[in-house]
Amino acid sequence: MSWRRIFGHRFVAVPLAVAFLVAGWNIYIAFNNGGIIEGEVRDRAGAPVPGATVIFFERNFIYYQELRRTTTDASGAFRFDGMQVHVGQLEARTEDGSHSERRQLRLWFRAQDTEVAPLIVATPRG
């Protein structure tokens, strides 16, 4: 019996294909599981917002509770390290009272490294 005939059979080919997909997915996870969540905070004009507070809310059973805070640098960038979460929300706030809408964050796996789209802070009402 030839190898081509053995590996061409669906009862062999399908489990092998699934095994390769699972192995590939696990290799991807191994190189992208640092728990890094990073992005930028910008105003409506697109300018970076330095010194803004970015809050990460973790999903609880019933509600979202604050897990961590960080501050943006001079270029409006923020970064959270070691985040062991699947689902959460991000919000940016500034000292003058302006804030962004909460952005839902859903990851494929726990501690996935991800870069989020810019959080846009609105002008405060008043």
N, C-alpha and C positions, 0 to 999 in steps of 0.2 A: 504494500500500500504506500502511495506517495504522500509526502508532507502536504502537498498542495491539496490533495483530496481530504486529508484529515482536517487541516485548518480551514478549508472552504466549507465545511459542514456547519450548519447554523447552530447546532448544539455545542460547538467548540468556538466558533467565531464570535457569537454574541457574548458569552461570558468573558472571553479574552478582551473584547472591545470595552466592556464594562470595567474590567480590571485596569485597563490602561487609562480610562477616564478617571477612575477613583485615584489611581496613583498620580496622575497629572494634577488633579485638584489638590491632593495632599501636598505635593511639591510646591504648588502656588501658595498655599496657606503657610507653609514653612518659611517662605521668604517674605511674606506680607502680614505677619501677625505681631507687630511691635506695639499695637494699640495707639498709633499716632493719628491724631485728628488735627488737621491744620487748615488754615484759610486766611481770609482777609476781612477787614471791616472797612466799608467805604460809605461816603455820604451819597446823597442823590445825584450830585454832580460827578461822582466817580472818583473824588479825591480820597486818599487814604485818611483814616481817622486814628491818629496815635493816642495812646492812653485810654482807649475804650476798654471796658470790662466785658469779657465774654464769659458767659455762664453756660455750663453743660448741665442739663437736667436728665436724670436717669429715670427710666420708666419703672415705676413700682407696680404692685398689683392693681391699684386703683387710680393713682395719680402720678404726676412727675414731680420728683423732688430734686433739689439742687445737689449735685455731686461735687463739682469743682468749678473754680474760677481762675481766669488768667487775664492778663492785661496785654493789649496790643503794643507792638514796638513802634518805632518812628515811621515805619513804612505801612503801618496798619495791619501787620501780620500777627497771627496768634498760633499757638501750638499747645496741644495737650499730649502728654506722653503717658504710656502705661494704662490706657483706658481699656478695661476688660468688659466691654458692653456690646450688646447687639443693637439696641434701640435707644434713642434719646432725642433730646431737643437742644438746639443752640439758640442763644439770644445775646445780642450785644447791647450794652448800655453805656451812655456817656455821662460825664459829670453834670452837664446842663439839662439832663432829663430826657434827652432823646434816646430812642431805642429802636431796635429792629423787630420785625415780626419773628416769632419763634419758628425756627426751621427744623422740620422733622428729619431725623437721621436714622436710616435703616441700613444695617450692614449685613453682608452675606454670612459672616461668621464673627464670633467673639474676637475682639482685639484686632480687627481688620484695620490696616493702615488706609487712611482715606484723606482726600483733599476736598473740602466743601466749597461750593460757589460762594462768592463774597456775600457777607451779611450787609445789608443796606440799612443805615440808620436814618430815620425820618426826623424832621425838625420837631421840637416839642410843641405840644398844643398849649395855647395860652394866650 
